Structures are given as structure tokens and as C-alpha cells.
Amino acid sequence: MALALFVAVHLATIVFAVRGGLSGAEILARTQGSWLVAAFYGAFVVACAVHVPIGLARVAEEWLGWRPKLANAAAIVVALALAALGLRAVYAVIA
């Protein structure tokens, strides 16, 4: 449920920004130094980094026929990559 809330707020923010005529530079200027934005998108990244690999591991097991141990190991790699890249992006937006 948390991920659905994050997606809904994110999409609403995009619609609000685009309808308001904000450019990418203006959006970045507004988000710089905002710890509220960092907390929201940081939690969004963590939710994605937990949710996505679980599904990918099940797909790898069922569709690709991978052993559970291999599928879970690959899912951990994906989770770490998503978390690292996502949190780096959050830092770039607020820094």
C-alpha cells in the first residue's frame, strides 16, 4: 500500500508541475535542500528496492526455471542496485 501511495503522490506532483508550467530547472531549484522531498523520495526508493526484486525472483523461478537460491541471489543484486542508483538520484535532486 505504501508503494501505491508513493506512486499516486508522485504522479499528482508531476501533473501539478506540468500544468503549472514549471521547467525541469525550476523544479530542481525548488527541491534543492528540501529534506521533505529527500525523505519522501528516499522512502519511495526503498519501497521500490524491496518490492521489485521479490517479483523478479518469482518470475525467474516460474518463467525461467531458475533455482530459488539463484533467483534470490539475483534479486538481492537487483535490490542493491535499485537502492544505490535510486538514492543517488534522490541526492542529486536535493543537493
Backbone as JSON Lines, residues from 0, in Angstrom:
{"i":0,"aa":"M","n":[0.82,-1.19,0.0],"ca":[0.0,0.0,0.0],"c":[0.86,1.25,0.0]}
{"i":1,"aa":"A","n":[2.0,1.19,0.65],"ca":[2.87,2.37,0.69],"c":[3.34,2.72,-0.71]}
{"i":2,"aa":"L","n":[3.7,1.72,-1.49],"ca":[4.18,1.98,-2.84],"c":[3.09,2.64,-3.7]}
{"i":3,"aa":"A","n":[1.86,2.21,-3.54],"ca":[0.76,2.83,-4.28],"c":[0.58,4.29,-3.89]}
{"i":4,"aa":"L","n":[0.73,4.59,-2.62],"ca":[0.64,5.98,-2.16],"c":[1.77,6.81,-2.75]}
{"i":5,"aa":"F","n":[2.99,6.27,-2.74],"ca":[4.12,7.0,-3.31],"c":[3.9,7.29,-4.79]}
{"i":6,"aa":"V","n":[3.42,6.3,-5.54],"ca":[3.18,6.49,-6.97],"c":[2.1,7.55,-7.2]}
{"i":7,"aa":"A","n":[1.03,7.49,-6.42],"ca":[-0.06,8.46,-6.59],"c":[0.42,9.88,-6.3]}
{"i":8,"aa":"V","n":[1.16,10.06,-5.22],"ca":[1.67,11.4,-4.89],"c":[2.66,11.86,-5.95]}
{"i":9,"aa":"H","n":[3.52,10.98,-6.42],"ca":[4.49,11.33,-7.45],"c":[3.79,11.76,-8.74]}
{"i":10,"aa":"L","n":[2.8,10.99,-9.17],"ca":[2.07,11.35,-10.4],"c":[1.3,12.66,-10.24]}
{"i":11,"aa":"A","n":[0.69,12.85,-9.09],"ca":[-0.02,14.11,-8.84],"c":[0.94,15.29,-8.86]}
{"i":12,"aa":"T","n":[2.13,15.11,-8.32],"ca":[3.14,16.16,-8.33],"c":[3.57,16.48,-9.75]}
{"i":13,"aa":"I","n":[3.75,15.46,-10.57],"ca":[4.12,15.68,-11.97],"c":[3.03,16.47,-12.69]}
{"i":14,"aa":"V","n":[1.79,16.06,-12.53],"ca":[0.68,16.76,-13.18],"c":[0.62,18.21,-12.71]}
{"i":15,"aa":"F","n":[0.75,18.44,-11.42],"ca":[0.72,19.79,-10.87],"c":[1.85,20.64,-11.46]}
{"i":16,"aa":"A","n":[3.05,20.08,-11.52],"ca":[4.21,20.83,-12.02],"c":[4.06,21.14,-13.5]}
{"i":17,"aa":"V","n":[3.62,20.17,-14.29],"ca":[3.49,20.38,-15.73],"c":[2.37,21.37,-16.04]}
{"i":18,"aa":"R","n":[1.25,21.24,-15.34],"ca":[0.14,22.17,-15.57],"c":[0.49,23.58,-15.12]}
{"i":19,"aa":"G","n":[1.39,23.68,-14.13],"ca":[1.84,24.98,-13.66],"c":[2.9,25.6,-14.55]}
{"i":20,"aa":"G","n":[3.34,24.86,-15.55],"ca":[4.32,25.38,-16.5],"c":[5.74,25.4,-15.98]}
{"i":21,"aa":"L","n":[6.04,24.59,-14.98],"ca":[7.39,24.58,-14.44],"c":[8.33,23.81,-15.36]}
{"i":22,"aa":"S","n":[9.54,24.33,-15.51],"ca":[10.56,23.63,-16.28],"c":[11.33,22.7,-15.35]}
{"i":23,"aa":"G","n":[12.15,21.85,-15.93],"ca":[12.98,20.96,-15.12],"c":[13.9,21.74,-14.2]}
{"i":24,"aa":"A","n":[14.47,22.82,-14.71],"ca":[15.37,23.65,-13.9],"c":[14.62,24.28,-12.72]}
{"i":25,"aa":"E","n":[13.4,24.73,-12.96],"ca":[12.6,25.33,-11.89],"c":[12.23,24.29,-10.82]}
{"i":26,"aa":"I","n":[11.93,23.09,-11.26],"ca":[11.6,22.03,-10.31],"c":[12.81,21.7,-9.45]}
{"i":27,"aa":"L","n":[13.97,21.56,-10.09],"ca":[15.19,21.27,-9.33],"c":[15.54,22.4,-8.37]}
{"i":28,"aa":"A","n":[15.31,23.64,-8.77],"ca":[15.57,24.77,-7.89],"c":[14.68,24.72,-6.65]}
{"i":29,"aa":"R","n":[13.45,24.25,-6.82],"ca":[12.52,24.17,-5.69],"c":[12.82,23.01,-4.75]}
{"i":30,"aa":"T","n":[13.44,21.96,-5.29],"ca":[13.7,20.78,-4.47],"c":[15.06,20.82,-3.77]}
{"i":31,"aa":"Q","n":[15.94,21.72,-4.18],"ca":[17.27,21.78,-3.57],"c":[17.18,22.03,-2.08]}
{"i":32,"aa":"G","n":[17.88,21.19,-1.33],"ca":[17.94,21.34,0.11],"c":[16.68,20.95,0.87]}
{"i":33,"aa":"S","n":[15.69,20.42,0.19],"ca":[14.45,20.05,0.85],"c":[14.56,18.65,1.43]}
{"i":34,"aa":"W","n":[14.58,18.58,2.75],"ca":[14.66,17.28,3.4],"c":[13.32,16.55,3.35]}
{"i":35,"aa":"L","n":[12.23,17.28,3.15],"ca":[10.93,16.63,2.98],"c":[10.91,15.85,1.67]}
{"i":36,"aa":"V","n":[11.4,16.47,0.61],"ca":[11.48,15.79,-0.69],"c":[12.42,14.6,-0.58]}
{"i":37,"aa":"A","n":[13.56,14.78,0.09],"ca":[14.52,13.69,0.25],"c":[13.91,12.53,1.03]}
{"i":38,"aa":"A","n":[13.17,12.83,2.08],"ca":[12.55,11.77,2.88],"c":[11.49,11.02,2.07]}
{"i":39,"aa":"F","n":[10.65,11.78,1.36],"ca":[9.6,11.16,0.56],"c":[10.19,10.26,-0.52]}
{"i":40,"aa":"Y","n":[11.09,10.82,-1.33],"ca":[11.64,10.03,-2.43],"c":[12.61,8.96,-1.95]}
{"i":41,"aa":"G","n":[13.27,9.18,-0.83],"ca":[14.11,8.14,-0.25],"c":[13.28,6.94,0.17]}
{"i":42,"aa":"A","n":[12.14,7.2,0.8],"ca":[11.24,6.11,1.19],"c":[10.65,5.43,-0.05]}
{"i":43,"aa":"F","n":[10.37,6.2,-1.08],"ca":[9.86,5.67,-2.35],"c":[10.9,4.7,-2.94]}
{"i":44,"aa":"V","n":[12.15,5.1,-2.96],"ca":[13.22,4.26,-3.49],"c":[13.33,2.97,-2.68]}
{"i":45,"aa":"V","n":[13.3,3.08,-1.38],"ca":[13.41,1.88,-0.53],"c":[12.23,0.93,-0.8]}
{"i":46,"aa":"A","n":[11.04,1.49,-0.92],"ca":[9.86,0.65,-1.21],"c":[10.02,-0.07,-2.55]}
{"i":47,"aa":"C","n":[10.52,0.63,-3.55],"ca":[10.75,0.0,-4.86],"c":[11.84,-1.06,-4.78]}
{"i":48,"aa":"A","n":[12.91,-0.74,-4.04],"ca":[14.03,-1.68,-3.92],"c":[13.64,-2.95,-3.18]}
{"i":49,"aa":"V","n":[12.59,-2.9,-2.39],"ca":[12.09,-4.1,-1.72],"c":[11.08,-4.83,-2.59]}
{"i":50,"aa":"H","n":[10.19,-4.09,-3.21],"ca":[9.08,-4.68,-3.96],"c":[9.52,-5.36,-5.27]}
{"i":51,"aa":"V","n":[10.28,-4.65,-6.06],"ca":[10.64,-5.14,-7.4],"c":[11.41,-6.46,-7.37]}
{"i":52,"aa":"P","n":[12.47,-6.59,-6.57],"ca":[13.22,-7.85,-6.59],"c":[12.42,-9.07,-6.15]}
{"i":53,"aa":"I","n":[11.46,-8.88,-5.26],"ca":[10.63,-10.01,-4.84],"c":[9.87,-10.56,-6.05]}
{"i":54,"aa":"G","n":[9.28,-9.68,-6.82],"ca":[8.56,-10.1,-8.02],"c":[9.48,-10.7,-9.06]}
{"i":55,"aa":"L","n":[10.65,-10.09,-9.25],"ca":[11.59,-10.61,-10.24],"c":[12.1,-12.0,-9.87]}
{"i":56,"aa":"A","n":[12.31,-12.24,-8.59],"ca":[12.75,-13.57,-8.16],"c":[11.69,-14.62,-8.48]}
{"i":57,"aa":"R","n":[10.42,-14.29,-8.24],"ca":[9.35,-15.25,-8.55],"c":[9.25,-15.47,-10.06]}
{"i":58,"aa":"V","n":[9.41,-14.41,-10.85],"ca":[9.37,-14.55,-12.32],"c":[10.53,-15.42,-12.78]}
{"i":59,"aa":"A","n":[11.72,-15.2,-12.23],"ca":[12.89,-16.01,-12.61],"c":[12.68,-17.48,-12.28]}
{"i":60,"aa":"E","n":[12.04,-17.75,-11.15],"ca":[11.77,-19.14,-10.77],"c":[10.73,-19.78,-11.69]}
{"i":61,"aa":"E","n":[9.61,-19.07,-11.88],"ca":[8.48,-19.67,-12.6],"c":[8.66,-19.66,-14.11]}
{"i":62,"aa":"W","n":[9.13,-18.57,-14.68],"ca":[9.22,-18.46,-16.13],"c":[10.56,-18.93,-16.68]}
{"i":63,"aa":"L","n":[11.62,-18.66,-15.96],"ca":[12.95,-19.02,-16.46],"c":[13.45,-20.35,-15.9]}
{"i":64,"aa":"G","n":[12.74,-20.86,-14.89],"ca":[13.11,-22.15,-14.31],"c":[14.36,-22.09,-13.42]}
{"i":65,"aa":"W","n":[14.7,-20.91,-12.93],"ca":[15.87,-20.79,-12.05],"c":[15.59,-21.45,-10.71]}
{"i":66,"aa":"R","n":[16.65,-21.97,-10.1],"ca":[16.52,-22.49,-8.74],"c":[16.26,-21.31,-7.8]}
{"i":67,"aa":"P","n":[15.52,-21.55,-6.71],"ca":[15.2,-20.45,-5.79],"c":[16.43,-19.72,-5.25]}
{"i":68,"aa":"K","n":[17.49,-20.46,-4.97],"ca":[18.7,-19.84,-4.43],"c":[19.31,-18.85,-5.44]}
{"i":69,"aa":"L","n":[19.37,-19.24,-6.71],"ca":[19.9,-18.37,-7.76],"c":[18.98,-17.17,-7.98]}
{"i":70,"aa":"A","n":[17.69,-17.42,-8.02],"ca":[16.72,-16.33,-8.22],"c":[16.8,-15.31,-7.09]}
{"i":71,"aa":"N","n":[16.92,-15.78,-5.87],"ca":[17.02,-14.88,-4.72],"c":[18.34,-14.11,-4.72]}
{"i":72,"aa":"A","n":[19.42,-14.75,-5.12],"ca":[20.71,-14.07,-5.2],"c":[20.66,-12.96,-6.25]}
{"i":73,"aa":"A","n":[20.07,-13.25,-7.39],"ca":[19.93,-12.24,-8.44],"c":[19.03,-11.1,-7.96]}
{"i":74,"aa":"A","n":[17.99,-11.44,-7.21],"ca":[17.07,-10.42,-6.69],"c":[17.79,-9.51,-5.7]}
{"i":75,"aa":"I","n":[18.69,-10.06,-4.9],"ca":[19.44,-9.23,-3.96],"c":[20.34,-8.25,-4.71]}
{"i":76,"aa":"V","n":[20.96,-8.71,-5.79],"ca":[21.79,-7.82,-6.61],"c":[20.94,-6.69,-7.19]}
{"i":77,"aa":"V","n":[19.77,-7.04,-7.7],"ca":[18.87,-6.03,-8.26],"c":[18.43,-5.05,-7.17]}
{"i":78,"aa":"A","n":[18.11,-5.56,-5.99],"ca":[17.67,-4.69,-4.88],"c":[18.77,-3.7,-4.51]}
{"i":79,"aa":"L","n":[19.99,-4.17,-4.4],"ca":[21.1,-3.29,-4.05],"c":[21.35,-2.24,-5.13]}
{"i":80,"aa":"A","n":[21.26,-2.67,-6.39],"ca":[21.45,-1.73,-7.49],"c":[20.35,-0.67,-7.51]}
{"i":81,"aa":"L","n":[19.1,-1.1,-7.35],"ca":[17.98,-0.14,-7.32],"c":[18.13,0.85,-6.17]}
{"i":82,"aa":"A","n":[18.49,0.35,-5.02],"ca":[18.65,1.22,-3.86],"c":[19.78,2.22,-4.07]}
{"i":83,"aa":"A","n":[20.91,1.73,-4.54],"ca":[22.08,2.61,-4.74],"c":[21.79,3.67,-5.8]}
{"i":84,"aa":"L","n":[21.27,3.25,-6.94],"ca":[21.01,4.21,-8.02],"c":[19.87,5.17,-7.66]}
{"i":85,"aa":"G","n":[18.84,4.64,-7.02],"ca":[17.71,5.49,-6.64],"c":[18.09,6.53,-5.59]}
{"i":86,"aa":"L","n":[18.84,6.1,-4.57],"ca":[19.24,7.05,-3.53],"c":[20.24,8.08,-4.07]}
{"i":87,"aa":"R","n":[21.05,7.66,-5.03],"ca":[21.96,8.61,-5.69],"c":[21.15,9.67,-6.44]}
{"i":88,"aa":"A","n":[20.09,9.25,-7.11],"ca":[19.23,10.19,-7.83],"c":[18.54,11.15,-6.86]}
{"i":89,"aa":"V","n":[18.08,10.63,-5.73],"ca":[17.43,11.49,-4.72],"c":[18.44,12.54,-4.24]}
{"i":90,"aa":"Y","n":[19.66,12.11,-3.96],"ca":[20.7,13.04,-3.53],"c":[20.94,14.11,-4.59]}
{"i":91,"aa":"A","n":[20.98,13.71,-5.84],"ca":[21.23,14.67,-6.93],"c":[20.11,15.7,-7.04]}
{"i":92,"aa":"V","n":[18.9,15.29,-6.75],"ca":[17.76,16.21,-6.85],"c":[17.75,17.22,-5.71]}
{"i":93,"aa":"I","n":[18.17,16.82,-4.54],"ca":[18.11,17.74,-3.4],"c":[19.41,18.51,-3.16]}
{"i":94,"aa":"A","n":[20.5,18.02,-3.72],"ca":[21.81,18.67,-3.47],"c":[21.99,19.94,-4.27]}
